[in-house]
Amino acid sequence: MDYIENVGCFEVVLDPYSGITISKDTVPFDNAEFEKNLINLINISKNKKRRLIWITIDIDKSYLIPTAVKHNFEFHTCEKDYVFMVKRLVDDAIIPTAVNHTLGVGVVVINEANEILVIKERVSRVGYKLPGGHIDNGELISNAAVREAFEETGVKVEFDSIISIGHFYPHQFDQSNLYVLCSAKPLTYEISIKDTAEIEDAKWVDVFEFLQDDNVFEYNKKIIYAALSNNGFFPKKIESFKNLKKDYELFFPKQQNI
């Protein structure tokens, strides 16, 4: 359980690593009040041998950022409506790495007629590929696979397993990219593209003809062969996690008895 205390106008949460996080709801709008309380917090935290101070500054209080920078706070993470900043109170304090990767998902969908579902992107110079795209913030892998397949083809699918993970660097925003390849079972078959701005065409093609196509990337072929072997990582619930108050997914080899 987090330990909370009040220092001046700030409510702060103490973490197990001798750092403190200022509750963003207690950051004042007035810059002079903010600076006075920030200096007080820094001095008290040094005396108590704290190592880091974390603060979130919402966009409607962005004029406070120069004051935080003046007192040696650095940028750590940024979203559309806030910036997360941190100050070292000791030189050797370790600051966890900020978000350093993007997540993507690709989906292998093969029907009972041994046809595979493929798409052609409008911006792509290559031919047909597997449906897929970005995993949204907070979205489970399985849900992203189902969503992307539907948006790009109109086909409803049921998630089956993870068959491969690729790591690429540098990628978008000069970060790493983790590309999670999944298999899924079709629940419908009619093509009806929803994301027409991005997807030019979608269709079912014979999987073995697709594997013989010289225009198909070798990487995609490897993924499809892996899906056909049915040796992926499958979702598994664990009894000890049943009361975990967060979304989660666990994947294990099919033959493993857990």
N, C-alpha and C positions, 0 to 999 in steps of 0.2 A: 504494500500500500504506500502511495506517495505521501511524503511528509510536507505539509504546507505551513508557511509562516508569513507574517506580515512585516514588511520593512518599509516604513514611511507609507506612501500611497500604494506601494506595490504589494500584491500577493505573489509570493514566489513558491515554486515547487522544488524541493531538494531531490536530487537523483543519487543513485548509489555510487556515482563516480566523482563525488565532491563538486558537482556542478549545480547551478540553480537556473531555473527557467522562470522568467517573469510572465505571469498570466496576462495575456494581451488585453483582456477586458479592464485591467487596472492601469493601463498606460494612459496618462492624462492627455487631454487635447492641448493644454497650455504648454508652450515650449519651455518657459522659465521654470514652471513647476516640474516638468519632466526632467530638465537638467539637474535641478537641485536634488531631486529624489534619486536620480541616477548616480550622482557623485556620492551621495550618502550610502547607497547600496554597494557601490564599488569598494568604498572604504571599510564598511562592515564585513563584506565578503572576504576581503584580504585579511582582516584581523581573525576571521574564523577559518582561514586557510582553505577557502574555496578555490577551485581551479578554473572554472569557466562560468560565464554568465550568458544565457541565451535570451533573446528577446524577439518577439514578432511585432512588426510595425505594419498595421493595416494601411491600405492605399489612402484612406481618408485622413491618415495622420502622417503621410509621407514627408511632410515638412519637418518631421522630427529626425529624419535620417541623418542630415548633416551634423546634428548635435550628437547622435550616437557615434558617428564616424570621428568626430572631434575627440571623443573619449576612447578611441582605439577599438571600436566595434568593427568587425569585418562582415562582408556579405557571405552568407552560407548557402541559402536556398531561396529561390524566388518563384512565386506563383502569380497568377493574373491580378490578385487583389491583396497581396502582402509580400513583404520581404522578411526573411528569417536571418537574424544577425547574431554574432557571437563575439565575446571578448575573452582573451586569455588573461587570467590573473597571475599565472606562473608561466615561465618560458617553456617548460617541458609538457604543458597540458596537451593532451591528445584530442584533436577535434575529429570526430567521425567524418568519413568521406561523404560529401553531398551526393545527391542522386547522380549516378554516373553511367546510366544505361537507359535505353528505351526497350520496350517489349513489343514483339510482334508475334502473330500466330498465322500458321498456314494449315490448310485442312485437306486431307485426302478423303474423298467420298467416292466409294465404288458401289454400284448397284448390283442387283442379282444377275443382270445380263453382262457383267464384267465390263461395264462402262464407267469411266471416271469423269467426274465433274471438273471442268476447266473453264478459265476465264481469260479474256484479253483486255488489258487496260488501254485506255485511250492514249496515255502518255508513253506507253512502252514501245520500244523499237523491236522487241522480240515477239515471238508468237504467243501461244497459249501457255498458261501456267496454272498453278493451284490457287484457289481462292484464299484470301487472307488479308490481314492488315494489322493496324495498331491495336494493342490491348489497352483499353481505357484505364485511367487511374482508378484503382479499387476494384476493377473487374476481374472475376475469376477466369482462369485460362479456358475452362470448359464453356463458360458462357460466351467468351469472346469468339471461340471457334464456331459456335452455333450462330451467333449474331452475324459474323463476317460472311459465312456461307449464305445466309439468307439475304443479306443486303446486296451481295454481289451476284447472286443467281436466282433468288426467289425460292430456292429449294430449302425446305425445313429438314434439319438433320438432328440426330441424337449423338452427343459426344461419346466416343468409345475409349480412346487411349492416347497417350503421348508416345510418339514413335521416334522422335529425334529432337535434339536441341543444337542449334547453331549459334556461334558467337562471332560477331563481326566488329572490327574496329579499324579505323574510325568510321562512324556512321552519322546519322542525323544529329545536328548540334555538336558535332565533334565528340560524341559519346560512343560507348559500346552499345551494341544491339544484341539482344538475345532473341532468337527466332525459334519459337516452339512449334514443332510440327505435330499435328494431331491426326488421328483417324476418326471418322464419324460415319454413322449409318444414315442413309436417306430415309426420311419419313414421307416425303412427297417427291415428285419427279418433274413437274412442269417448270420450265424456265420462265422467270418473270423478274428481270433485273430491277432492283429498287434504286441502287446507286448509279443512275444513268450518267451522271456527270463524270464518274471515274471509270466505269466499266463499259467497254464498247460491245462486247459479245460474251456470251456464256453458252456452254453446250455440253452434252454428254458425248464422249468419244470412246471407242474401244480401247481398253487400257493397254493391250499389247501393241496395237497400232501406235498409240501415243508413245510407248516406250521405244519404238523403232524410229520415231521421227527425229531426224538430225537437228531440227530446230529447237528441240526440248533440251534445256540445260541438264547436264549430267547430274548435278545436285538434285534436281527434281526427280530424276530417274532413280537415284539411290533411295530417296525418301519413299517413293512408290513401292519399290522392291521391299523395303523395310515394312511398309504397311501390309503388303501381301503375305509377309512371313508371320504376321500376327504376334510378334514378339515385342510388344511395347510395354509401357508402364501404365497400369490401370488404376483408376481412383479407388481408394479404400478408406473407410471410416474407422477410426480407432476409438474404442470405448472411453478411454481416459480423456479424450478431447471433446466429449459430447457436450460439456458445459462451457466450452471455450467461447468467450463473448466476442468473437470476431469471425469474419469469413475466412475459410481456409480450405485447401485441397491437399491431399496426400496421394502420392502415386507410387506403386510398387510393381515389380515384375509379377506377371500372372501366376507363375509357378510357386511364388514365395508364400508360405503359410504364415500370415501375421494376424 
